[in-house]
């Protein structure tokens, strides 16, 4: 038993690692284990938490409170030579945690999820960098573009090979004859030189798709985390997001954090069972709030989405106002700033001062209407999958144990050992099952409202 506890939990207490509602902070510490079984936490969430500790043993390693995410696959074929010799030199100069035997710098490739209107230009953009602070950019190297056009079958379709620019950025516009119809499509951009990849989603929507927007730091975090340590989650935040997801609204997560933290923040959302949604981060510029405004304007004007709920802190009021969101659709969490109190919108916005539990009850009483339109058939009622990387023996053991219970694995926990191979034409070929950013795990249903059993 001691061996299992040390391997699963480390030095953390179980009641500290799991989600803790605000009301429990007033209870004595020694009473929490007894309350654990019959009160606040959902059994499915607890099971998911325990399974993740087993499934991610080789995928995530915590060092000094930080989590390192390993890539989602292990290539089993020779890689192509770099076009420029200096690329191979740059990838070996810095001493960062290695991703394989031949490299000692970790990739930090990323791309914001793309949301477009049907029959509009479908433009994919990603940035290819190495190191936690983007110490090295992948300049003028070849990258293959794959899209899973048929998600249930898990078959990747090779689209084209493009070259990154001098800043490590790649932009690709799908040809008119290859544009995709309505749906959510995983995109994988594979670097030919080392088979590392950037994973994100392309979502094609019909007009007037209704959605709910959440500012990650303003809506969810109950503590400040600048260097990537695990911040606390506001009690009931996950339940509120699930409420909107189950009504058929598309979830949009937006953050003013620089996109170099995209993987870390997305893993934090997955760790806390947040429902799946489109994620957007900002460039490392002087005014991230203005970038948030411009991003929301692009979604409203070009993708023609309708924002029916926008959650954030007091600093997000002007962001949502400038984006054209109605004041009665703004839900502000926490204390209002002095400028927000003096604003003319203070009497029109919804101020969540009593916590998410009371707010969720209010939403249930007023019976928020379900989302309208055909987009409800495209939106996945699911949660983020955790990135992980296992060896073949570990995957066989996990698959065997999961098959006994009839469960399914998330795509980020699927077999990554099949890797990426080189096709006859010289381009990379992603085998079936290499989802990467792929489908999220199945939904676990509606989250009940927190309540305490009376002794």
C-alpha positions as a Markdown table, in Angstrom:
| # | Residue | x | y | z |
|---|---|---|---|---|
| 1 | Unk | 0.0 | 0.0 | 0.0 |
| 2 | Unk | 2.8 | 2.4 | 0.8 |
| 3 | Unk | 4.5 | 1.6 | -2.5 |
| 4 | Unk | 1.2 | 2.4 | -4.4 |
| 5 | Unk | 0.7 | 5.7 | -2.5 |
| 6 | Unk | 4.2 | 6.9 | -3.1 |
| 7 | Unk | 4.0 | 6.0 | -6.8 |
| 8 | Unk | 0.5 | 7.6 | -7.4 |
| 9 | Unk | 0.3 | 10.5 | -5.0 |
| 10 | Unk | 3.8 | 11.3 | -3.9 |
| 11 | Unk | 3.9 | 13.6 | -0.9 |
| 12 | Unk | 0.5 | 15.2 | -1.7 |
| 13 | Unk | -2.6 | 14.5 | 0.4 |
| 14 | Unk | -5.5 | 13.1 | -1.5 |
| 15 | Unk | -7.9 | 15.8 | -0.3 |
| 16 | Unk | -5.5 | 18.4 | -1.5 |
| 17 | Unk | -4.9 | 17.1 | -5.0 |
| 18 | Unk | -8.6 | 16.7 | -5.8 |
| 19 | Unk | -11.0 | 19.5 | -6.6 |
| 20 | Unk | -12.2 | 21.1 | -3.4 |
| 21 | Unk | -15.3 | 23.3 | -3.2 |
| 22 | Unk | -15.1 | 26.6 | -1.4 |
| 23 | Unk | -17.3 | 25.5 | 1.5 |
| 24 | Unk | -14.9 | 22.7 | 2.5 |
| 25 | Unk | -12.2 | 25.2 | 3.5 |
| 26 | Unk | -14.0 | 25.9 | 6.7 |
| 27 | Unk | -14.0 | 22.2 | 7.7 |
| 28 | Unk | -11.2 | 20.7 | 9.9 |
| 29 | Unk | -8.5 | 18.9 | 7.9 |
| 30 | Unk | -9.1 | 15.6 | 9.7 |
| 31 | Unk | -12.7 | 15.5 | 8.7 |
| 32 | Unk | -12.1 | 15.7 | 4.9 |
| 33 | Unk | -11.5 | 12.0 | 4.3 |
| 34 | Unk | -14.9 | 11.2 | 5.8 |
| 35 | Unk | -16.6 | 13.8 | 3.7 |
| 36 | Unk | -14.8 | 12.6 | 0.6 |
| 37 | Unk | -17.0 | 9.5 | 0.1 |
| 38 | Unk | -20.4 | 11.0 | 0.4 |
| 39 | Unk | -20.4 | 14.7 | -0.6 |
| 40 | Unk | -18.8 | 17.0 | -3.0 |
| 41 | Unk | -16.7 | 15.0 | -5.6 |
| 42 | Unk | -18.3 | 13.1 | -8.4 |
| 43 | Unk | -17.3 | 9.4 | -8.5 |
| 44 | Unk | -16.5 | 9.6 | -12.2 |
| 45 | Unk | -14.1 | 12.5 | -11.7 |
| 46 | Unk | -12.3 | 10.6 | -8.9 |
| 47 | Unk | -12.0 | 7.5 | -11.1 |
| 48 | Unk | -10.7 | 9.7 | -14.0 |
| 49 | Unk | -8.2 | 11.3 | -11.6 |
| 50 | Unk | -6.9 | 7.9 | -10.4 |
| 51 | Unk | -6.7 | 6.5 | -14.0 |
| 52 | Unk | -4.7 | 9.4 | -15.1 |
| 53 | Unk | -2.1 | 8.8 | -12.4 |
| 54 | Unk | -1.6 | 5.3 | -13.9 |
| 55 | Unk | -1.9 | 6.3 | -17.6 |
| 56 | Unk | 0.4 | 9.3 | -17.6 |
| 57 | Unk | 3.4 | 7.8 | -15.6 |
| 58 | Unk | 5.7 | 8.0 | -18.6 |
| 59 | Unk | 3.9 | 10.9 | -20.2 |
| 60 | Unk | 4.3 | 13.6 | -17.6 |
| 61 | Unk | 7.0 | 14.0 | -15.0 |
| 62 | Unk | 6.7 | 16.7 | -12.3 |
| 63 | Unk | 10.0 | 18.4 | -11.6 |
| 64 | Unk | 10.0 | 21.3 | -9.1 |
| 65 | Unk | 6.2 | 21.6 | -9.4 |
| 66 | Unk | 6.3 | 21.9 | -13.2 |
| 67 | Unk | 4.9 | 19.4 | -15.6 |
| 68 | Unk | 6.8 | 18.4 | -18.8 |
| 69 | Unk | 4.6 | 17.0 | -21.5 |
| 70 | Unk | 6.1 | 14.4 | -23.8 |
| 71 | Unk | 5.3 | 14.2 | -27.4 |
| 72 | Unk | 2.4 | 12.0 | -28.5 |
| 73 | Unk | 4.3 | 9.5 | -30.7 |
| 74 | Unk | 7.6 | 7.7 | -31.2 |
| 75 | Unk | 8.8 | 7.6 | -34.8 |
| 76 | Unk | 10.0 | 4.2 | -36.0 |
| 77 | Unk | 11.5 | 5.2 | -39.3 |
| 78 | Unk | 14.6 | 7.3 | -40.4 |
| 79 | Unk | 14.1 | 11.0 | -40.4 |
| 80 | Unk | 15.0 | 13.3 | -43.3 |
| 81 | Unk | 18.1 | 15.4 | -43.2 |
| 82 | Unk | 17.8 | 19.0 | -42.3 |
| 83 | Unk | 17.9 | 21.4 | -45.2 |
| 84 | Unk | 20.2 | 23.7 | -43.3 |
| 85 | Unk | 23.1 | 22.3 | -41.3 |
| 86 | Unk | 22.7 | 25.1 | -38.8 |
| 87 | Unk | 19.4 | 23.7 | -37.8 |
| 88 | Unk | 21.0 | 20.5 | -36.5 |
| 89 | Unk | 23.6 | 22.5 | -34.7 |
| 90 | Unk | 21.0 | 24.8 | -33.0 |
| 91 | Unk | 19.0 | 21.8 | -31.8 |
| 92 | Unk | 22.0 | 20.5 | -29.9 |
| 93 | Unk | 23.5 | 23.6 | -28.4 |
| 94 | Unk | 21.0 | 24.1 | -25.6 |
| 95 | Unk | 20.8 | 21.5 | -22.8 |
| 96 | Unk | 17.1 | 21.0 | -22.2 |
| 97 | Unk | 15.3 | 17.8 | -21.3 |
| 98 | Unk | 15.7 | 15.5 | -24.3 |
| 99 | Unk | 12.8 | 14.2 | -26.4 |
| 100 | Unk | 14.9 | 11.4 | -27.9 |
| 101 | Unk | 18.4 | 10.0 | -28.0 |
| 102 | Unk | 19.6 | 12.4 | -30.7 |
| 103 | Unk | 18.1 | 15.7 | -29.4 |
| 104 | Unk | 18.6 | 17.6 | -26.2 |
| 105 | Unk | 16.1 | 20.4 | -26.7 |
| 106 | Unk | 12.3 | 20.0 | -26.2 |
| 107 | Unk | 9.9 | 21.1 | -29.0 |
| 108 | Unk | 7.3 | 23.7 | -28.3 |
| 109 | Unk | 5.4 | 23.7 | -31.6 |
| 110 | Unk | 1.8 | 25.1 | -31.4 |
| 111 | Unk | -1.1 | 26.6 | -33.2 |
| 112 | Unk | -4.3 | 28.1 | -32.2 |
| 113 | Unk | -7.5 | 26.2 | -33.0 |
| 114 | Unk | -9.0 | 27.6 | -36.3 |
| 115 | Unk | -12.7 | 28.5 | -36.4 |
| 116 | Unk | -14.0 | 29.4 | -39.9 |
| 117 | Unk | -17.4 | 29.8 | -41.6 |
| 118 | Unk | -18.3 | 27.2 | -44.2 |
| 119 | Unk | -17.3 | 28.1 | -47.8 |
| 120 | Unk | -14.8 | 30.6 | -46.4 |
| 121 | Unk | -11.0 | 30.4 | -46.9 |
| 122 | Unk | -9.6 | 27.8 | -44.5 |
| 123 | Unk | -6.2 | 29.0 | -43.4 |
| 124 | Unk | -3.9 | 27.0 | -41.0 |
| 125 | Unk | -1.2 | 28.7 | -39.0 |
| 126 | Unk | 1.4 | 27.2 | -36.6 |
| 127 | Unk | 4.7 | 28.2 | -35.1 |
| 128 | Unk | 7.6 | 25.8 | -34.7 |
| 129 | Unk | 9.9 | 26.6 | -31.8 |
| 130 | Unk | 12.3 | 24.7 | -29.5 |
| 131 | Unk | 12.9 | 25.3 | -25.8 |
| 132 | Unk | 10.5 | 26.5 | -23.1 |
| 133 | Unk | 11.2 | 30.2 | -23.9 |
| 134 | Unk | 11.4 | 29.8 | -27.7 |
| 135 | Unk | 15.2 | 29.8 | -27.7 |
| 136 | Unk | 15.4 | 28.3 | -31.2 |
| 137 | Unk | 13.0 | 28.7 | -34.1 |
| 138 | Unk | 12.7 | 26.2 | -37.0 |
| 139 | Unk | 13.8 | 28.4 | -39.9 |
| 140 | Unk | 13.3 | 27.4 | -43.6 |
| 141 | Unk | 12.6 | 23.7 | -43.0 |
| 142 | Unk | 10.0 | 21.4 | -44.5 |
| 143 | Unk | 6.8 | 20.5 | -42.7 |
| 144 | Unk | 4.1 | 18.1 | -43.8 |
| 145 | Unk | 0.5 | 18.9 | -43.3 |
| 146 | Unk | -2.0 | 16.1 | -42.4 |
| 147 | Unk | -5.7 | 16.5 | -41.6 |
| 148 | Unk | -8.0 | 13.8 | -40.3 |
| 149 | Unk | -10.9 | 14.3 | -42.7 |
| 150 | Unk | -12.9 | 11.4 | -41.3 |
| 151 | Unk | -12.6 | 11.4 | -37.6 |
| 152 | Unk | -14.3 | 8.1 | -36.7 |
| 153 | Unk | -12.0 | 6.1 | -39.0 |
| 154 | Unk | -8.8 | 7.7 | -37.7 |
| 155 | Unk | -7.3 | 8.1 | -41.2 |
| 156 | Unk | -4.9 | 11.0 | -41.8 |
| 157 | Unk | -4.9 | 12.6 | -45.2 |
| 158 | Unk | -1.6 | 14.2 | -46.4 |
| 159 | Unk | -2.3 | 17.6 | -47.9 |
| 160 | Unk | 1.0 | 19.3 | -48.8 |
| 161 | Unk | 4.5 | 20.1 | -47.7 |
| 162 | Unk | 5.4 | 23.7 | -46.9 |
| 163 | Unk | 8.4 | 25.6 | -45.7 |
| 164 | Unk | 8.6 | 27.6 | -42.5 |
| 165 | Unk | 9.6 | 31.2 | -42.7 |
| 166 | Unk | 12.6 | 32.9 | -41.0 |
| 167 | Unk | 10.6 | 33.1 | -37.8 |
| 168 | Unk | 9.6 | 29.5 | -37.6 |
| 169 | Unk | 6.0 | 30.2 | -38.7 |
| 170 | Unk | 4.0 | 28.3 | -41.3 |
| 171 | Unk | 0.8 | 29.4 | -42.9 |
| 172 | Unk | -1.1 | 27.2 | -45.3 |
| 173 | Unk | -4.4 | 27.8 | -47.1 |
| 174 | Unk | -6.4 | 24.8 | -48.1 |
| 175 | Unk | -7.1 | 24.6 | -51.9 |
| 176 | Unk | -10.6 | 25.4 | -52.9 |
| 177 | Unk | -11.2 | 21.8 | -54.2 |
| 178 | Unk | -9.9 | 20.4 | -50.9 |
| 179 | Unk | -11.9 | 22.6 | -48.5 |
| 180 | Unk | -13.7 | 20.7 | -45.8 |
| 181 | Unk | -17.4 | 20.8 | -45.0 |
| 182 | Unk | -18.9 | 21.4 | -41.6 |
| 183 | Unk | -17.1 | 19.5 | -38.8 |
| 184 | Unk | -14.2 | 19.5 | -36.3 |
| 185 | Unk | -11.0 | 18.1 | -37.9 |
| 186 | Unk | -7.7 | 17.4 | -36.1 |
| 187 | Unk | -4.6 | 18.9 | -37.8 |
| 188 | Unk | -1.1 | 17.6 | -37.5 |
| 189 | Unk | 1.9 | 19.4 | -38.9 |
| 190 | Unk | 4.9 | 17.1 | -38.9 |
| 191 | Unk | 8.5 | 18.4 | -39.1 |
| 192 | Unk | 10.4 | 16.2 | -41.6 |
| 193 | Unk | 13.7 | 16.6 | -39.8 |
| 194 | Unk | 12.8 | 15.2 | -36.4 |
| 195 | Unk | 9.1 | 14.1 | -36.7 |
| 196 | Unk | 8.0 | 16.5 | -34.0 |
| 197 | Unk | 4.6 | 18.0 | -34.6 |
| 198 | Unk | 2.1 | 20.8 | -33.9 |
| 199 | Unk | -1.4 | 19.6 | -33.1 |
| 200 | Unk | -4.6 | 21.7 | -33.2 |
| 201 | Unk | -8.1 | 21.7 | -34.7 |
| 202 | Unk | -9.8 | 23.1 | -37.7 |
| 203 | Unk | -13.5 | 23.7 | -37.0 |
| 204 | Unk | -15.9 | 24.6 | -39.9 |
| 205 | Unk | -19.2 | 26.0 | -38.7 |
| 206 | Unk | -22.5 | 27.1 | -40.1 |
| 207 | Unk | -23.6 | 30.7 | -39.6 |
| 208 | Unk | -24.9 | 31.9 | -36.3 |
| 209 | Unk | -23.3 | 29.2 | -34.2 |
| 210 | Unk | -23.9 | 30.0 | -30.5 |
| 211 | Unk | -21.1 | 29.7 | -28.1 |
| 212 | Unk | -19.9 | 30.5 | -24.6 |
| 213 | Unk | -16.5 | 32.3 | -24.0 |
| 214 | Unk | -14.3 | 31.8 | -21.0 |
| 215 | Unk | -11.2 | 33.7 | -20.1 |
| 216 | Unk | -9.0 | 31.1 | -18.6 |
| 217 | Unk | -7.2 | 33.2 | -16.0 |
| 218 | Unk | -10.2 | 35.4 | -15.3 |
| 219 | Unk | -12.8 | 32.7 | -15.0 |
| 220 | Unk | -11.1 | 29.6 | -13.7 |
| 221 | Unk | -8.0 | 30.3 | -11.6 |
| 222 | Unk | -8.3 | 31.1 | -7.9 |
| 223 | Unk | -4.6 | 31.8 | -7.5 |
| 224 | Unk | -1.9 | 33.5 | -9.6 |
| 225 | Unk | 0.5 | 31.3 | -11.5 |
| 226 | Unk | 3.1 | 33.1 | -13.7 |
| 227 | Unk | 5.8 | 30.4 | -14.0 |
| 228 | Unk | 3.4 | 27.5 | -14.9 |
| 229 | Unk | 2.8 | 26.0 | -11.5 |
| 230 | Unk | -0.6 | 24.4 | -11.0 |
| 231 | Unk | -3.0 | 27.2 | -9.9 |
| 232 | Unk | -6.0 | 26.5 | -7.9 |
| 233 | Unk | -9.4 | 26.1 | -9.7 |
| 234 | Unk | -12.4 | 28.1 | -8.6 |
| 235 | Unk | -14.9 | 25.8 | -7.0 |
| 236 | Unk | -17.7 | 24.9 | -9.4 |
| 237 | Unk | -15.9 | 26.3 | -12.5 |
| 238 | Unk | -15.9 | 22.9 | -14.3 |
| 239 | Unk | -19.6 | 22.4 | -13.6 |
| 240 | Unk | -20.5 | 25.8 | -15.1 |
| 241 | Unk | -18.6 | 25.1 | -18.4 |
| 242 | Unk | -20.3 | 21.7 | -18.5 |
| 243 | Unk | -23.7 | 23.4 | -18.1 |
| 244 | Unk | -23.2 | 25.4 | -21.3 |
| 245 | Unk | -21.7 | 22.5 | -23.2 |
| 246 | Unk | -24.6 | 20.2 | -22.4 |
| 247 | Unk | -27.0 | 22.8 | -23.7 |
| 248 | Unk | -25.2 | 22.6 | -27.1 |
| 249 | Unk | -23.1 | 25.7 | -27.0 |
| 250 | Unk | -19.6 | 25.7 | -28.4 |
| 251 | Unk | -17.0 | 26.4 | -25.8 |
| 252 | Unk | -14.3 | 28.9 | -26.5 |
| 253 | Unk | -11.3 | 29.3 | -24.2 |
| 254 | Unk | -9.3 | 32.4 | -24.6 |
| 255 | Unk | -6.2 | 33.6 | -22.7 |
| 256 | Unk | -4.0 | 36.6 | -22.8 |
| 257 | Unk | -1.0 | 34.4 | -22.0 |
| 258 | Unk | 1.7 | 34.1 | -24.7 |
| 259 | Unk | 1.2 | 31.1 | -27.0 |
| 260 | Unk | 4.5 | 29.6 | -25.8 |
| 261 | Unk | 2.5 | 28.4 | -22.7 |
| 262 | Unk | -0.2 | 26.8 | -24.8 |
| 263 | Unk | 0.8 | 23.2 | -24.1 |
| 264 | Unk | 1.1 | 23.8 | -20.4 |
| 265 | Unk | -2.2 | 25.6 | -20.0 |
| 266 | Unk | -4.1 | 23.0 | -22.2 |
| 267 | Unk | -2.6 | 20.2 | -20.0 |
| 268 | Unk | -3.9 | 22.1 | -16.9 |
| 269 | Unk | -7.4 | 22.2 | -18.4 |
| 270 | Unk | -7.2 | 18.5 | -19.1 |
| 271 | Unk | -5.9 | 17.7 | -15.6 |
| 272 | Unk | -9.0 | 19.4 | -14.1 |
| 273 | Unk | -11.5 | 17.8 | -16.4 |
| 274 | Unk | -12.6 | 20.9 | -18.2 |
| 275 | Unk | -14.9 | 20.2 | -21.2 |
| 276 | Unk | -13.4 | 20.3 | -24.6 |
| 277 | Unk | -13.4 | 23.6 | -26.6 |
| 278 | Unk | -11.5 | 25.8 | -29.0 |
| 279 | Unk | -8.4 | 27.3 | -27.4 |
| 280 | Unk | -6.7 | 30.6 | -28.4 |
| 281 | Unk | -3.6 | 32.2 | -27.0 |
| 282 | Unk | -2.0 | 35.6 | -27.9 |
| 283 | Unk | 1.3 | 36.6 | -29.4 |
| 284 | Unk | 4.0 | 37.9 | -27.1 |
| 285 | Unk | 3.3 | 41.6 | -27.7 |
| 286 | Unk | 2.7 | 44.7 | -25.5 |
| 287 | Unk | -1.1 | 44.7 | -25.4 |
| 288 | Unk | -2.5 | 41.2 | -25.0 |
| 289 | Unk | -6.0 | 42.5 | -24.1 |
| 290 | Unk | -6.2 | 44.3 | -27.4 |
| 291 | Unk | -5.3 | 41.0 | -29.1 |
| 292 | Unk | -8.1 | 39.2 | -27.2 |
| 293 | Unk | -10.5 | 41.9 | -28.5 |
| 294 | Unk | -9.4 | 41.5 | -32.1 |
| 295 | Unk | -9.6 | 37.7 | -31.8 |
| 296 | Unk | -13.2 | 37.8 | -30.6 |
| 297 | Unk | -14.0 | 40.4 | -33.3 |
| 298 | Unk | -12.7 | 38.0 | -35.9 |
| 299 | Unk | -14.8 | 35.1 | -34.6 |
| 300 | Unk | -17.9 | 37.3 | -34.6 |
| 301 | Unk | -17.4 | 39.1 | -37.9 |
| 302 | Unk | -15.7 | 36.4 | -40.1 |
| 303 | Unk | -16.9 | 33.1 | -38.5 |
| 304 | Unk | -20.3 | 34.7 | -37.6 |
| 305 | Unk | -20.5 | 33.1 | -34.2 |
| 306 | Unk | -23.0 | 34.5 | -31.6 |
| 307 | Unk | -21.6 | 34.8 | -28.1 |
| 308 | Unk | -24.4 | 34.2 | -25.6 |
| 309 | Unk | -22.2 | 34.1 | -22.5 |
| 310 | Unk | -18.8 | 35.6 | -21.8 |
| 311 | Unk | -17.0 | 34.8 | -18.5 |
| 312 | Unk | -14.0 | 36.7 | -17.1 |
| 313 | Unk | -12.7 | 39.1 | -14.5 |
| 314 | Unk | -13.2 | 42.8 | -14.3 |
| 315 | Unk | -10.3 | 43.4 | -16.7 |
| 316 | Unk | -12.2 | 41.5 | -19.4 |
| 317 | Unk | -15.2 | 43.9 | -19.3 |
| 318 | Unk | -13.7 | 46.3 | -21.8 |
| 319 | Unk | -12.5 | 43.4 | -23.9 |
| 320 | Unk | -16.0 | 42.0 | -24.2 |
| 321 | Unk | -17.5 | 45.5 | -24.6 |
| 322 | Unk | -15.1 | 46.4 | -27.5 |
| 323 | Unk | -15.8 | 43.1 | -29.1 |
| 324 | Unk | -19.5 | 43.9 | -29.3 |
| 325 | Unk | -20.8 | 41.5 | -26.6 |
| 326 | Unk | -24.0 | 42.6 | -24.9 |
| 327 | Unk | -23.5 | 43.6 | -21.2 |
| 328 | Unk | -26.3 | 41.2 | -20.0 |
| 329 | Unk | -24.2 | 38.4 | -21.5 |
| 330 | Unk | -21.1 | 39.2 | -19.5 |
| 331 | Unk | -20.5 | 37.2 | -16.3 |
| 332 | Unk | -17.8 | 38.8 | -14.2 |
| 333 | Unk | -16.1 | 36.6 | -11.5 |
| 334 | Unk | -14.5 | 37.9 | -8.4 |
| 335 | Unk | -14.2 | 41.5 | -7.1 |
| 336 | Unk | -14.9 | 44.4 | -9.4 |
| 337 | Unk | -12.2 | 47.0 | -9.9 |
| 338 | Unk | -12.9 | 50.6 | -9.1 |
| 339 | Unk | -13.1 | 51.5 | -12.7 |
| 340 | Unk | -15.6 | 48.7 | -13.3 |
| 341 | Unk | -17.8 | 49.9 | -10.4 |
| 342 | Unk | -17.9 | 53.4 | -11.9 |
| 343 | Unk | -18.6 | 52.1 | -15.4 |
| 344 | Unk | -22.1 | 52.6 | -16.9 |
| 345 | Unk | -22.1 | 48.8 | -17.5 |
| 346 | Unk | -21.9 | 47.9 | -13.8 |
| 347 | Unk | -25.6 | 47.7 | -13.5 |
| 348 | Unk | -26.1 | 45.6 | -16.6 |
| 349 | Unk | -23.4 | 42.9 | -16.3 |
| 350 | Unk | -23.9 | 39.8 | -14.2 |
| 351 | Unk | -21.5 | 39.9 | -11.2 |
| 352 | Unk | -20.8 | 36.5 | -9.8 |
| 353 | Unk | -19.9 | 37.4 | -6.2 |
| 354 | Unk | -21.2 | 34.3 | -4.3 |
| 355 | Unk | -19.2 | 31.7 | -6.3 |
| 356 | Unk | -20.1 | 29.4 | -9.1 |
| 357 | Unk | -22.3 | 27.1 | -7.0 |
| 358 | Unk | -24.9 | 29.9 | -6.5 |
| 359 | Unk | -24.5 | 31.0 | -10.1 |
| 360 | Unk | -25.1 | 27.4 | -11.4 |
| 361 | Unk | -28.2 | 27.2 | -9.3 |
| 362 | Unk | -29.4 | 30.5 | -10.8 |
| 363 | Unk | -28.8 | 29.2 | -14.3 |
| 364 | Unk | -30.8 | 26.1 | -13.5 |
| 365 | Unk | -33.7 | 28.1 | -12.0 |
| 366 | Unk | -33.9 | 30.4 | -14.9 |
| 367 | Unk | -33.7 | 27.4 | -17.3 |
| 368 | Unk | -31.1 | 28.7 | -19.8 |
| 369 | Unk | -32.4 | 27.7 | -23.3 |
| 370 | Unk | -30.5 | 25.2 | -25.4 |
| 371 | Unk | -28.4 | 26.4 | -28.2 |
| 372 | Unk | -30.1 | 26.8 | -31.6 |
| 373 | Unk | -28.9 | 25.8 | -35.0 |
| 374 | Unk | -27.3 | 22.8 | -36.7 |
| 375 | Unk | -23.9 | 23.3 | -35.0 |
| 376 | Unk | -25.1 | 21.3 | -32.0 |
| 377 | Unk | -24.6 | 18.2 | -34.1 |
| 378 | Unk | -20.9 | 19.1 | -34.6 |
| 379 | Unk | -19.9 | 20.1 | -31.1 |
| 380 | Unk | -18.3 | 17.4 | -29.0 |
| 381 | Unk | -19.7 | 16.9 | -25.5 |
| 382 | Unk | -16.4 | 15.7 | -24.1 |
| 383 | Unk | -13.4 | 16.7 | -22.1 |
| 384 | Unk | -9.8 | 17.4 | -23.0 |
| 385 | Unk | -7.6 | 14.3 | -23.4 |
| 386 | Unk | -4.3 | 14.3 | -21.5 |
| 387 | Unk | -1.1 | 14.1 | -23.6 |
| 388 | Unk | 0.9 | 11.1 | -22.8 |
| 389 | Unk | 3.6 | 8.8 | -24.2 |
| 390 | Unk | 4.1 | 5.2 | -23.3 |
| 391 | Unk | 6.2 | 2.4 | -24.4 |
| 392 | Unk | 4.8 | -0.6 | -26.3 |
| 393 | Unk | 4.8 | -2.8 | -23.2 |
| 394 | Unk | 3.1 | -0.2 | -21.1 |
| 395 | Unk | 0.4 | 0.3 | -23.8 |
| 396 | Unk | -0.3 | -3.4 | -24.1 |
| 397 | Unk | -0.7 | -3.6 | -20.3 |
| 398 | Unk | -3.0 | -0.6 | -20.3 |
| 399 | Unk | -5.0 | -1.8 | -23.3 |
| 400 | Unk | -5.5 | -5.2 | -21.7 |
| 401 | Unk | -6.7 | -3.7 | -18.4 |
| 402 | Unk | -9.0 | -1.3 | -20.2 |
| 403 | Unk | -10.5 | -4.1 | -22.3 |
| 404 | Unk | -11.5 | -6.0 | -19.2 |
| 405 | Unk | -13.7 | -3.1 | -18.1 |
| 406 | Unk | -15.0 | -2.3 | -21.6 |
| 407 | Unk | -13.7 | 1.3 | -21.3 |
| 408 | Unk | -12.2 | 3.4 | -24.0 |
| 409 | Unk | -9.0 | 5.4 | -24.1 |
| 410 | Unk | -8.7 | 9.0 | -25.0 |
| 411 | Unk | -7.0 | 9.7 | -28.3 |
| 412 | Unk | -4.1 | 11.4 | -26.5 |
| 413 | Unk | -3.7 | 8.1 | -24.6 |
| 414 | Unk | -3.8 | 5.8 | -27.6 |
| 415 | Unk | -1.0 | 3.7 | -29.0 |
| 416 | Unk | 1.6 | 6.1 | -30.2 |
| 417 | Unk | 4.2 | 3.4 | -30.8 |
| 418 | Unk | 3.2 | 2.9 | -34.5 |
| 419 | Unk | 4.8 | 6.3 | -35.2 |
| 420 | Unk | 5.2 | 8.2 | -38.4 |
| 421 | Unk | 6.7 | 6.5 | -41.5 |
| 422 | Unk | 8.1 | 7.9 | -44.8 |
| 423 | Unk | 5.9 | 7.4 | -47.9 |
| 424 | Unk | 7.1 | 6.5 | -51.4 |
| 425 | Unk | 6.9 | 10.1 | -52.5 |
| 426 | Unk | 9.1 | 11.2 | -49.6 |
| 427 | Unk | 6.5 | 12.8 | -47.4 |
| 428 | Unk | 5.6 | 11.7 | -43.9 |
| 429 | Unk | 2.6 | 9.3 | -43.4 |
| 430 | Unk | 0.7 | 9.4 | -40.1 |
| 431 | Unk | -0.6 | 5.9 | -39.3 |
| 432 | Unk | -4.2 | 5.5 | -38.0 |
| 433 | Unk | -4.5 | 6.1 | -34.3 |
| 434 | Unk | -2.0 | 9.0 | -34.2 |
| 435 | Unk | -4.5 | 11.6 | -33.1 |
| 436 | Unk | -2.2 | 13.8 | -31.1 |
| 437 | Unk | -4.5 | 16.7 | -30.4 |
| 438 | Unk | -7.4 | 14.4 | -31.5 |
| 439 | Unk | -10.7 | 13.4 | -30.1 |
| 440 | Unk | -11.3 | 14.0 | -26.5 |
| 441 | Unk | -12.5 | 11.4 | -24.0 |
| 442 | Unk | -16.2 | 10.6 | -23.8 |
| 443 | Unk | -18.4 | 12.8 | -21.8 |
| 444 | Unk | -19.3 | 11.7 | -18.3 |
| 445 | Unk | -22.7 | 13.4 | -18.2 |
| 446 | Unk | -24.0 | 16.3 | -16.2 |
| 447 | Unk | -22.1 | 17.3 | -13.0 |
| 448 | Unk | -24.4 | 17.4 | -10.0 |
| 449 | Unk | -24.5 | 20.5 | -7.9 |
| 450 | Unk | -22.2 | 20.4 | -4.8 |
| 451 | Unk | -23.8 | 19.7 | -1.5 |
| 452 | Unk | -22.8 | 18.6 | 2.0 |
| 453 | Unk | -24.3 | 15.7 | 3.7 |
| 454 | Unk | -25.4 | 16.6 | 7.2 |
| 455 | Unk | -23.8 | 14.5 | 9.9 |
